[in-house]
Amino acid sequence: MAVIVDQRLPRPLHPLHAVFLAGALPLFAGALLSDIAYWRSYEIQWNNFASWLIAGGLVLAAVALLCAVVDALGARRRPGWRFAYPLVLAAAWLVQLFNALMHARDAWASMPGALVLSAIGTLLALGAVCLGFHVPRRGVVP
């Protein structure tokens, strides 16, 4: 008796999608480090630097989020996990958007809320990168 096994596995991210996704994480992490530097030194330039890093990360993450939604609707990912990556990336983007609004306030008024939002947003972006680059391996079919 012949057994037909469907060998279609999800493909990895498109290279351009991967560049935008991988580019947002260091910008958000740099903003977190800038917020830590501002928290320790109260040099206002660190807060300005964090604002610019967050703005750049939001642009790259928005393009990656658009690619992730198109990818999820195309059903190239596993059925159970295909919406997990776009949802985590959207959560990271929203947290960082609120972080950008927090940084738009006066530098003295932005702490410690901006530091907390930077940490949460960076961890969510790290989770989105891990989910986005995860491709299941080919297993042994019994």
DSSP file with accessible surface (Angstrom, degrees, kcal/mol):
  #  RESIDUE AA STRUCTURE BP1 BP2  ACC     N-H-->O    O-->H-N    N-H-->O    O-->H-N    TCO  KAPPA ALPHA  PHI   PSI    X-CA   Y-CA   Z-CA
    1    1 A M              0   0  223      0, 0.0     2,-0.3     0, 0.0     0, 0.0   0.000 360.0 360.0 360.0 130.9    0.0    0.0    0.0
    2    2 A A        -     0   0   93      2,-0.0     2,-0.5     0, 0.0     0, 0.0  -0.660 360.0-154.8 -88.6 139.3    1.4    3.4   -1.0
    3    3 A V        -     0   0  112     -2,-0.3     2,-0.6     2,-0.0     0, 0.0  -0.960   4.9-150.5-115.2 127.1    1.4    6.3    1.4
    4    4 A I        -     0   0  164     -2,-0.5     2,-0.5     2,-0.0    -2,-0.0  -0.877  13.5-166.6 -99.4 123.5    1.4    9.8    0.1
    5    5 A V        -     0   0   57     -2,-0.6     2,-0.8   136,-0.0    -2,-0.0  -0.934  20.4-131.4-113.2 128.4    3.2   12.3    2.4
    6    6 A D        -     0   0  104     -2,-0.5    -2,-0.0     1,-0.1     0, 0.0  -0.698  23.7-176.6 -78.9 111.8    2.8   16.0    1.9
    7    7 A Q        +     0   0   95     -2,-0.8     2,-0.5     2,-0.1    -1,-0.1   0.272  36.5 127.2 -95.4  10.3    6.4   17.3    2.1
    8    8 A R        +     0   0  199      3,-0.0    -2,-0.1     0, 0.0     3,-0.0  -0.563  35.2 179.4 -72.7 121.9    5.5   21.0    1.8
    9    9 A L        -     0   0   70     -2,-0.5    -2,-0.1    69,-0.0   129,-0.0  -0.868  38.2 -86.7-115.9 156.2    7.1   22.8    4.6
   10   10 A P        -     0   0   21      0, 0.0    67,-0.1     0, 0.0    66,-0.1  -0.342  44.8-126.9 -61.3 140.4    7.0   26.6    5.2
   11   11 A R        -     0   0  151     65,-0.3     3,-0.1     1,-0.1    -3,-0.0  -0.510  27.5-101.8 -83.0 156.4    9.7   28.5    3.4
   12   12 A P        -     0   0   82      0, 0.0    -1,-0.1     0, 0.0   121,-0.1  -0.171  55.8 -68.8 -68.3 174.1   11.9   30.9    5.3
   13   13 A L        -     0   0   19    119,-0.2    55,-0.0     1,-0.1   120,-0.0  -0.244  54.7 -99.2 -62.7 150.3   11.4   34.6    5.2
   14   14 A H     >  -     0   0  110      1,-0.1     4,-2.7    -3,-0.1     5,-0.2  -0.424  37.0-117.1 -63.1 143.0   11.9   36.5    2.0
   15   15 A P  H  > S+     0   0   96      0, 0.0     4,-1.9     0, 0.0     5,-0.1   0.880 115.0  49.2 -56.9 -38.0   15.4   38.2    2.2
   16   16 A L  H  > S+     0   0  101      2,-0.2     4,-2.0     1,-0.2     5,-0.2   0.912 111.3  50.0 -68.1 -39.3   14.0   41.7    2.1
   17   17 A H  H  > S+     0   0    8      1,-0.2     4,-2.4     2,-0.2     5,-0.2   0.913 109.8  51.8 -61.0 -42.8   11.5   40.8    4.8
   18   18 A A  H  X S+     0   0   19     -4,-2.7     4,-2.9     1,-0.2     5,-0.2   0.876 106.5  53.7 -64.5 -36.2   14.3   39.4    6.9
   19   19 A V  H  X S+     0   0   96     -4,-1.9     4,-1.9    -5,-0.2    -1,-0.2   0.934 111.2  44.6 -65.4 -44.7   16.4   42.6    6.5
   20   20 A F  H  X S+     0   0   49     -4,-2.0     4,-1.2     2,-0.2    -2,-0.2   0.913 116.5  46.5 -66.8 -40.3   13.6   44.8    7.8
   21   21 A L  H  X S+     0   0    3     -4,-2.4     4,-1.0     1,-0.2     3,-0.4   0.946 115.9  44.1 -66.7 -46.4   12.8   42.4   10.7
   22   22 A A  H  < S+     0   0   46     -4,-2.9    -1,-0.2     1,-0.2    -2,-0.2   0.773 110.6  57.0 -71.9 -23.4   16.4   42.0   11.7
   23   23 A G  H  X S+     0   0   22     -4,-1.9     4,-0.9    -5,-0.2    -1,-0.2   0.776  99.9  57.3 -78.0 -26.2   17.1   45.8   11.3
   24   24 A A  H  X S+     0   0    4     -4,-1.2     4,-2.3    -3,-0.4     5,-0.2   0.880  97.1  62.2 -73.5 -35.9   14.4   46.8   13.8
   25   25 A L  H  X S+     0   0   36     -4,-1.0     4,-2.8     1,-0.2     5,-0.2   0.930 102.8  46.5 -61.8 -47.8   15.7   44.8   16.7
   26   26 A P  H  > S+     0   0   79      0, 0.0     4,-2.4     0, 0.0    -1,-0.2   0.864 111.7  53.2 -65.6 -29.1   19.1   46.6   17.0
   27   27 A L  H  X S+     0   0   46     -4,-0.9     4,-1.9     2,-0.2    -2,-0.2   0.928 112.0  43.8 -68.2 -43.0   17.4   50.0   16.8
   28   28 A F  H  X S+     0   0    2     -4,-2.3     4,-2.0     2,-0.2    -1,-0.2   0.896 114.7  49.8 -67.3 -38.5   15.0   49.1   19.6
   29   29 A A  H  X S+     0   0   33     -4,-2.8     4,-2.4    -5,-0.2    -2,-0.2   0.891 109.3  52.1 -67.0 -37.4   17.9   47.6   21.6
   30   30 A G  H  X S+     0   0   19     -4,-2.4     4,-2.4    -5,-0.2    -1,-0.2   0.874 107.5  52.3 -64.5 -36.8   19.9   50.8   21.0
   31   31 A A  H  X S+     0   0    0     -4,-1.9     4,-2.4     2,-0.2    -2,-0.2   0.899 108.4  51.1 -65.4 -38.7   17.0   52.9   22.3
   32   32 A L  H  X S+     0   0   36     -4,-2.0     4,-2.3     2,-0.2    -2,-0.2   0.935 111.2  47.3 -62.6 -44.8   16.9   50.8   25.4
   33   33 A L  H  X S+     0   0  117     -4,-2.4     4,-2.4     1,-0.2    -2,-0.2   0.886 111.5  51.4 -64.9 -36.1   20.6   51.3   26.0
   34   34 A S  H  X S+     0   0    3     -4,-2.4     4,-2.4     2,-0.2    -1,-0.2   0.888 109.0  50.6 -66.8 -38.0   20.2   55.0   25.4
   35   35 A D  H  X S+     0   0    0     -4,-2.4     4,-2.6     2,-0.2    -2,-0.2   0.890 109.9  50.1 -66.1 -38.3   17.4   55.1   27.9
   36   36 A I  H  X S+     0   0   63     -4,-2.3     4,-1.8     2,-0.2    -2,-0.2   0.925 110.9  49.6 -64.8 -41.3   19.6   53.3   30.4
   37   37 A A  H  X S+     0   0   24     -4,-2.4     4,-2.1     1,-0.2     5,-0.3   0.902 112.6  47.2 -64.5 -38.8   22.4   55.8   29.7
   38   38 A Y  H  X S+     0   0    0     -4,-2.4     4,-2.8     1,-0.2    -2,-0.2   0.908 109.2  54.1 -68.3 -39.2   19.9   58.7   30.2
   39   39 A W  H  < S+     0   0  131     -4,-2.6    -1,-0.2     1,-0.2    -2,-0.2   0.852 115.6  39.9 -62.7 -33.6   18.6   57.2   33.4
   40   40 A R  H  < S+     0   0  198     -4,-1.8    -1,-0.2    -5,-0.2    -2,-0.2   0.785 132.1  21.1 -86.5 -29.5   22.1   57.0   34.8
   41   41 A S  H  < S-     0   0   57     -4,-2.1    -3,-0.2    -5,-0.2    -2,-0.2   0.650  82.0-139.5-115.0 -21.5   23.5   60.3   33.6
   42   42 A Y     <  +     0   0  107     -4,-2.8     2,-0.7    -5,-0.3    -4,-0.1   0.776  45.6 153.7  58.5  29.9   20.5   62.6   32.9
   43   43 A E    >>  -     0   0  120     -6,-0.3     3,-1.6     1,-0.1     4,-0.7  -0.813  41.4-145.5 -83.5 119.6   22.3   63.9   29.7
   44   44 A I  H >> S+     0   0   78     -2,-0.7     4,-1.9     1,-0.3     3,-0.6   0.792  91.4  70.8 -63.5 -26.3   19.4   65.0   27.6
   45   45 A Q  H 3> S+     0   0  127      1,-0.3     4,-2.6     2,-0.2    -1,-0.3   0.838  91.7  59.4 -62.0 -30.2   21.1   64.0   24.3
   46   46 A W  H <> S+     0   0  106     -3,-1.6     4,-2.3     2,-0.2    -1,-0.3   0.894 105.0  49.3 -64.0 -37.5   20.7   60.3   25.3
   47   47 A N  H <X S+     0   0    3     -4,-0.7     4,-2.0    -3,-0.6    -2,-0.2   0.906 111.5  48.7 -67.8 -39.9   16.9   60.9   25.4
   48   48 A N  H  X S+     0   0   65     -4,-1.9     4,-1.9     2,-0.2    -2,-0.2   0.907 110.6  50.8 -64.3 -41.0   17.1   62.5   21.9
   49   49 A F  H  X S+     0   0   97     -4,-2.6     4,-2.3     1,-0.2    -2,-0.2   0.917 108.9  51.2 -63.1 -41.5   19.2   59.7   20.6
   50   50 A A  H  X S+     0   0    0     -4,-2.3     4,-2.5     1,-0.2    -1,-0.2   0.893 106.8  55.2 -63.4 -37.6   16.7   57.1   21.9
   51   51 A S  H  X S+     0   0   36     -4,-2.0     4,-2.1     1,-0.2    -1,-0.2   0.916 109.7  45.6 -61.4 -42.6   13.8   59.0   20.2
   52   52 A W  H  X S+     0   0  195     -4,-1.9     4,-2.3     2,-0.2    -1,-0.2   0.892 111.9  51.2 -69.0 -39.0   15.6   58.8   16.8
   53   53 A L  H  X S+     0   0   26     -4,-2.3     4,-2.5     2,-0.2    -2,-0.2   0.906 110.5  49.2 -64.5 -39.9   16.4   55.1   17.3
   54   54 A I  H  X S+     0   0    0     -4,-2.5     4,-2.6     2,-0.2    -2,-0.2   0.920 109.6  52.3 -65.2 -41.7   12.8   54.4   18.1
   55   55 A A  H  X S+     0   0   43     -4,-2.1     4,-1.8    -5,-0.2    -2,-0.2   0.929 111.9  45.5 -60.7 -44.6   11.6   56.3   15.1
   56   56 A G  H  X S+     0   0   28     -4,-2.3     4,-2.2     1,-0.2     5,-0.2   0.908 112.7  50.8 -65.0 -40.8   13.9   54.3   12.8
   57   57 A G  H  X S+     0   0    0     -4,-2.5     4,-2.8     1,-0.2     5,-0.2   0.876 107.3  54.1 -64.3 -36.6   12.9   51.0   14.4
   58   58 A L  H  X S+     0   0   20     -4,-2.6     4,-2.0     2,-0.2    -1,-0.2   0.893 108.2  49.6 -65.5 -38.1    9.2   51.9   14.0
   59   59 A V  H  X S+     0   0   95     -4,-1.8     4,-1.8     2,-0.2    -2,-0.2   0.955 115.3  42.2 -65.4 -49.3    9.7   52.5   10.3
   60   60 A L  H  X S+     0   0   43     -4,-2.2     4,-2.3     1,-0.2    -2,-0.2   0.909 115.1  50.3 -65.2 -39.8   11.6   49.2    9.8
   61   61 A A  H  X S+     0   0    0     -4,-2.8     4,-2.6    -5,-0.2    -1,-0.2   0.848 106.7  55.8 -68.3 -31.8    9.1   47.2   12.0
   62   62 A A  H  X S+     0   0   38     -4,-2.0     4,-2.2     2,-0.2    -1,-0.2   0.919 109.6  45.3 -66.1 -41.3    6.1   48.7   10.1
   63   63 A V  H  X S+     0   0   51     -4,-1.8     4,-2.4     2,-0.2    -2,-0.2   0.922 114.2  49.2 -67.2 -41.1    7.5   47.3    6.8
   64   64 A A  H  X S+     0   0    0     -4,-2.3     4,-2.4     1,-0.2    -2,-0.2   0.889 110.0  52.1 -64.3 -36.6    8.3   44.0    8.4
   65   65 A L  H  X S+     0   0   34     -4,-2.6     4,-2.4     2,-0.2    -2,-0.2   0.908 108.1  50.7 -66.7 -39.6    4.8   43.9    9.9
   66   66 A L  H  X S+     0   0  117     -4,-2.2     4,-2.2     1,-0.2    -2,-0.2   0.937 112.4  46.6 -62.7 -44.1    3.3   44.5    6.5
   67   67 A C  H  X S+     0   0   42     -4,-2.4     4,-2.5     1,-0.2    -2,-0.2   0.885 111.1  53.1 -63.7 -37.9    5.4   41.7    5.1
   68   68 A A  H  X S+     0   0    1     -4,-2.4     4,-2.7     2,-0.2    -2,-0.2   0.896 108.4  48.8 -66.7 -38.9    4.4   39.4    8.0
   69   69 A V  H  X S+     0   0   63     -4,-2.4     4,-2.5     2,-0.2     5,-0.2   0.931 112.9  47.3 -67.3 -43.1    0.7   40.0    7.5
   70   70 A V  H  X S+     0   0   97     -4,-2.2     4,-1.4     1,-0.2    -2,-0.2   0.923 113.8  49.1 -62.3 -41.1    1.0   39.3    3.7
   71   71 A D  H  <>S+     0   0    8     -4,-2.5     5,-1.4     1,-0.2     6,-0.4   0.907 111.9  48.0 -64.7 -41.5    3.0   36.2    4.6
   72   72 A A  H ><5S+     0   0    3     -4,-2.7     3,-1.0     1,-0.2    -2,-0.2   0.887 111.2  49.6 -69.2 -37.7    0.4   35.0    7.2
   73   73 A L  H 3<5S+     0   0  124     -4,-2.5    -1,-0.2     1,-0.2    -2,-0.2   0.766 105.1  58.9 -72.7 -23.0   -2.5   35.5    4.9
   74   74 A G  T 3<5S-     0   0   52     -4,-1.4    -1,-0.2    -5,-0.2    -2,-0.2   0.498 106.3-131.3 -80.9  -4.9   -0.7   33.6    2.2
   75   75 A A  T < 5 +     0   0   54     -3,-1.0    -3,-0.2    -4,-0.3    -2,-0.1   0.851  62.6 137.3  59.4  38.9   -0.5   30.6    4.5
   76   76 A R      < +     0   0   73     -5,-1.4   -65,-0.3     6,-0.1     2,-0.2   0.628  57.5  69.7 -84.5 -15.5    3.2   30.0    4.0
   77   77 A R  S    S-     0   0   27     -6,-0.4     5,-0.2     1,-0.2    58,-0.1  -0.498 105.3 -73.1 -94.9 171.2    3.6   29.4    7.7
   78   78 A R    >>  -     0   0   83     -2,-0.2     4,-1.5     1,-0.1     3,-0.6  -0.327  45.4-120.3 -61.8 144.5    2.4   26.5    9.8
   79   79 A P  T 34 S+     0   0  118      0, 0.0     4,-0.3     0, 0.0     3,-0.2   0.874 110.1  46.1 -58.8 -38.3   -1.3   26.7   10.4
   80   80 A G  T 34 S+     0   0   73      1,-0.2     3,-0.1     2,-0.1    -2,-0.1   0.776 124.4  30.7 -76.3 -23.3   -1.0   26.8   14.2
   81   81 A W  T X> S+     0   0  134     -3,-0.6     4,-1.0     1,-0.1     3,-0.9   0.395  84.7 101.5-116.1   2.4    1.7   29.5   14.3
   82   82 A R  T 3< S+     0   0   73     -4,-1.5    -1,-0.1     1,-0.3    -2,-0.1   0.771  91.3  39.2 -69.6 -21.5    1.2   31.6   11.2
   83   83 A F  T 3> S+     0   0   93     -4,-0.3     4,-1.7     2,-0.1    -1,-0.3   0.521  98.5  78.1-100.6  -5.5   -0.5   34.4   13.1
   84   84 A A  H <> S+     0   0   26     -3,-0.9     4,-2.4     2,-0.2     5,-0.2   0.941  93.7  48.6 -67.8 -46.2    1.7   34.3   16.2
   85   85 A Y  H  X S+     0   0    8     -4,-1.0     4,-2.5     1,-0.2     5,-0.2   0.946 112.8  45.5 -63.2 -48.4    4.6   36.1   14.6
   86   86 A P  H  > S+     0   0   10      0, 0.0     4,-2.5     0, 0.0    -1,-0.2   0.889 113.4  51.6 -64.1 -33.2    2.6   39.0   13.2
   87   87 A L  H  X S+     0   0  120     -4,-1.7     4,-2.3     2,-0.2    -2,-0.2   0.919 111.7  45.0 -69.0 -41.9    0.7   39.4   16.5
   88   88 A V  H  X S+     0   0   39     -4,-2.4     4,-2.5     2,-0.2    40,-0.2   0.913 114.5  49.5 -67.3 -39.3    3.9   39.6   18.5
   89   89 A L  H  X S+     0   0    5     -4,-2.5     4,-2.4    -5,-0.2    -2,-0.2   0.903 110.7  49.9 -66.1 -39.4    5.4   42.0   16.0
   90   90 A A  H  X S+     0   0   29     -4,-2.5     4,-2.5    -5,-0.2    -1,-0.2   0.897 110.1  50.9 -65.2 -38.7    2.3   44.2   16.1
   91   91 A A  H  X S+     0   0   38     -4,-2.3     4,-2.5     2,-0.2     5,-0.2   0.922 110.8  48.6 -64.0 -42.0    2.4   44.2   19.9
   92   92 A A  H  X S+     0   0    1     -4,-2.5     4,-2.4     1,-0.2    -2,-0.2   0.916 111.4  50.2 -62.9 -41.3    6.1   45.3   19.8
   93   93 A W  H  X S+     0   0   68     -4,-2.4     4,-2.0     1,-0.2    -2,-0.2   0.918 111.3  48.0 -64.8 -42.4    5.3   48.0   17.3
   94   94 A L  H  X S+     0   0   86     -4,-2.5     4,-2.3     2,-0.2     5,-0.2   0.913 111.6  49.5 -65.8 -42.5    2.4   49.3   19.4
   95   95 A V  H  X S+     0   0   28     -4,-2.5     4,-2.0     1,-0.2    -2,-0.2   0.930 112.9  47.4 -62.1 -41.6    4.5   49.4   22.6
   96   96 A Q  H  X S+     0   0    0     -4,-2.4     4,-2.3     2,-0.2    -1,-0.2   0.823 107.8  56.3 -71.9 -27.9    7.3   51.2   20.8
   97   97 A L  H  X S+     0   0   57     -4,-2.0     4,-2.0     2,-0.2    -1,-0.2   0.937 109.8  44.9 -65.3 -45.1    4.8   53.7   19.3
   98   98 A F  H  X S+     0   0  120     -4,-2.3     4,-2.1     1,-0.2    -2,-0.2   0.856 111.0  55.4 -64.8 -32.4    3.7   54.5   22.9
   99   99 A N  H  X S+     0   0    0     -4,-2.0     4,-2.4     2,-0.2    -2,-0.2   0.893 105.6  51.0 -65.3 -39.9    7.3   54.7   23.8
  100  100 A A  H  X S+     0   0   28     -4,-2.3     4,-1.0     2,-0.2    -2,-0.2   0.900 110.1  49.4 -64.2 -38.7    7.9   57.2   21.0
  101  101 A L  H  < S+     0   0  102     -4,-2.0     4,-0.4     2,-0.2    -2,-0.2   0.871 109.8  51.9 -67.1 -34.9    5.0   59.3   22.4
  102  102 A M  H >< S+     0   0   39     -4,-2.1     3,-1.1     1,-0.2    -2,-0.2   0.902 108.4  51.0 -66.4 -38.6    6.5   59.0   25.9
  103  103 A H  H 3< S+     0   0    7     -4,-2.4    -1,-0.2     1,-0.2    -2,-0.2   0.694  97.5  68.4 -72.2 -18.5    9.9   60.3   24.5
  104  104 A A  T 3< S+     0   0   82     -4,-1.0    -1,-0.2    -3,-0.2    -2,-0.2   0.681  88.7  82.9 -73.9 -15.7    8.1   63.2   22.9
  105  105 A R  S <  S-     0   0  132     -3,-1.1     5,-0.1    -4,-0.4    -3,-0.0  -0.130 105.9 -60.9 -72.8 179.8    7.4   64.6   26.3
  106  106 A D     >  -     0   0  105      1,-0.1     4,-1.1     3,-0.1     3,-0.4  -0.331  51.2-119.6 -60.5 144.2    9.9   66.6   28.3
  107  107 A A  H >> S+     0   0    7      1,-0.3     4,-0.6     2,-0.2     3,-0.5   0.881 113.1  50.1 -59.6 -38.9   13.1   64.6   29.0
  108  108 A W  H 34 S+     0   0  151      1,-0.2     3,-0.5     2,-0.2    -1,-0.3   0.849 111.6  49.0 -68.4 -31.7   12.7   64.8   32.7
  109  109 A A  H 34 S+     0   0   43     -3,-0.4    -1,-0.2     1,-0.2     4,-0.2   0.618  97.5  70.3 -83.0 -12.7    9.1   63.7   32.5
  110  110 A S  H <X S+     0   0    0     -4,-1.1     4,-3.0    -3,-0.5     5,-0.3   0.714  79.7 119.7 -80.1 -19.2    9.8   60.7   30.3
  111  111 A M  T  < S+     0   0   24     -4,-0.6   -76,-0.0    -3,-0.5     0, 0.0  -0.708  72.9   4.9 -94.5 145.8   11.6   58.6   32.9
  112  112 A P  T  > S+     0   0   85      0, 0.0     4,-2.1     0, 0.0    -1,-0.3  -0.970 124.7  60.0 -92.9   3.4   11.0   55.9   34.2
  113  113 A G  H  > S+     0   0   25      1,-0.2     4,-2.6    -4,-0.2    -2,-0.2   0.881 104.4  51.2 -60.7 -39.9    8.1   55.2   31.9
  114  114 A A  H  X S+     0   0    0     -4,-3.0     4,-2.4     1,-0.2    -1,-0.2   0.889 108.7  51.8 -66.2 -36.5   10.2   55.4   28.7
  115  115 A L  H  > S+     0   0   29     -5,-0.3     4,-2.1     2,-0.2    -2,-0.2   0.924 111.2  46.9 -65.4 -42.2   12.7   53.0   30.1
  116  116 A V  H  X S+     0   0   81     -4,-2.1     4,-2.6     1,-0.2     5,-0.2   0.934 113.5  47.9 -66.1 -44.6   10.1   50.4   31.0
  117  117 A L  H  X S+     0   0   39     -4,-2.6     4,-2.7     1,-0.2     5,-0.2   0.878 110.1  53.1 -65.3 -35.7    8.4   50.7   27.6
  118  118 A S  H  X S+     0   0    0     -4,-2.4     4,-2.3    -5,-0.2    -1,-0.2   0.915 110.6  47.1 -64.0 -41.0   11.8   50.4   25.9
  119  119 A A  H  X S+     0   0   35     -4,-2.1     4,-2.3     2,-0.2    -2,-0.2   0.941 115.0  44.8 -66.5 -45.4   12.5   47.2   27.8
  120  120 A I  H  X S+     0   0   79     -4,-2.6     4,-2.4     1,-0.2    -2,-0.2   0.935 115.2  48.0 -64.8 -45.2    9.1   45.7   27.1
  121  121 A G  H  X S+     0   0    0     -4,-2.7     4,-2.4    -5,-0.2    -1,-0.2   0.884 111.1  50.4 -64.5 -37.2    9.2   46.7   23.4
  122  122 A T  H  X S+     0   0   15     -4,-2.3     4,-2.5    -5,-0.2    -1,-0.2   0.914 110.7  48.9 -68.3 -40.6   12.7   45.3   22.9
  123  123 A L  H  X S+     0   0  120     -4,-2.3     4,-2.3     2,-0.2    -2,-0.2   0.908 112.2  48.6 -65.3 -39.3   11.8   42.0   24.5
  124  124 A L  H  X S+     0   0   52     -4,-2.4     4,-2.4     2,-0.2    -2,-0.2   0.898 111.1  50.4 -66.1 -39.1    8.7   41.7   22.3
  125  125 A A  H  X S+     0   0    5     -4,-2.4     4,-2.4     2,-0.2    -2,-0.2   0.897 109.1  51.7 -65.3 -38.0   10.8   42.6   19.2
  126  126 A L  H  X S+     0   0   83     -4,-2.5     4,-2.4     2,-0.2    -2,-0.2   0.922 110.2  49.0 -63.4 -41.7   13.2   39.9   20.2
  127  127 A G  H  X S+     0   0   29     -4,-2.3     4,-2.4     1,-0.2    -2,-0.2   0.901 110.2  51.2 -63.4 -38.5   10.4   37.4   20.5
  128  128 A A  H  X S+     0   0    0     -4,-2.4     4,-2.8     2,-0.2    -2,-0.2   0.901 109.4  50.2 -66.3 -38.6    9.1   38.5   17.1
  129  129 A V  H  X S+     0   0   22     -4,-2.4     4,-2.3     2,-0.2    -2,-0.2   0.927 111.0  49.2 -65.2 -42.3   12.5   38.0   15.5
  130  130 A C  H  X S+     0   0   82     -4,-2.4     4,-0.6     1,-0.2    -2,-0.2   0.922 115.8  42.9 -63.1 -42.8   12.7   34.5   17.1
  131  131 A L  H  < S+     0   0   53     -4,-2.4     3,-0.4     1,-0.2    -2,-0.2   0.881 113.8  52.2 -69.6 -37.8    9.3   33.6   15.8
  132  132 A G  H  < S+     0   0    0     -4,-2.8  -119,-0.2     1,-0.2    -2,-0.2   0.877 113.6  41.3 -68.4 -36.9    9.9   35.1   12.4
  133  133 A F  H  < S+     0   0   90     -4,-2.3     2,-0.5    -5,-0.2    -1,-0.2   0.494  88.4 111.1 -90.8  -1.9   13.1   33.3   11.7
  134  134 A H     <  +     0   0   93     -4,-0.6    -4,-0.0    -3,-0.4    -3,-0.0  -0.597  40.6 175.8 -77.0 123.3   11.9   30.0   13.0
  135  135 A V        -     0   0   52     -2,-0.5  -124,-0.0   -58,-0.1   -58,-0.0  -0.995  31.3-119.7-125.4 123.8   11.5   27.4   10.3
  136  136 A P        -     0   0   26      0, 0.0     2,-0.2     0, 0.0     3,-0.0  -0.306  28.5-121.2 -63.0 147.0   10.6   23.9   11.3
  137  137 A R        -     0   0  229      1,-0.1     2,-0.5  -128,-0.0     0, 0.0  -0.483  29.8 -96.2 -83.3 158.8   13.0   21.1   10.4
  138  138 A R        -     0   0  169     -2,-0.2     2,-0.2  -129,-0.0    -1,-0.1  -0.628  48.0-158.6 -74.3 123.6   12.2   18.2    8.2
  139  139 A G        -     0   0   62     -2,-0.5     2,-0.5     1,-0.1    -1,-0.0  -0.480  25.1 -90.8 -98.7 172.3   11.3   15.4   10.5
  140  140 A V        -     0   0  142     -2,-0.2    -1,-0.1     1,-0.0     0, 0.0  -0.709  37.1-140.4 -84.5 126.2   11.3   11.6   10.0
  141  141 A V              0   0   78     -2,-0.5  -136,-0.0     1,-0.0    -3,-0.0  -0.793 360.0 360.0 -89.2 122.8    7.9   10.4    8.8
  142  142 A P              0   0  164      0, 0.0    -1,-0.0     0, 0.0     0, 0.0  -0.259 360.0 360.0 -68.4 360.0    6.9    7.1   10.4
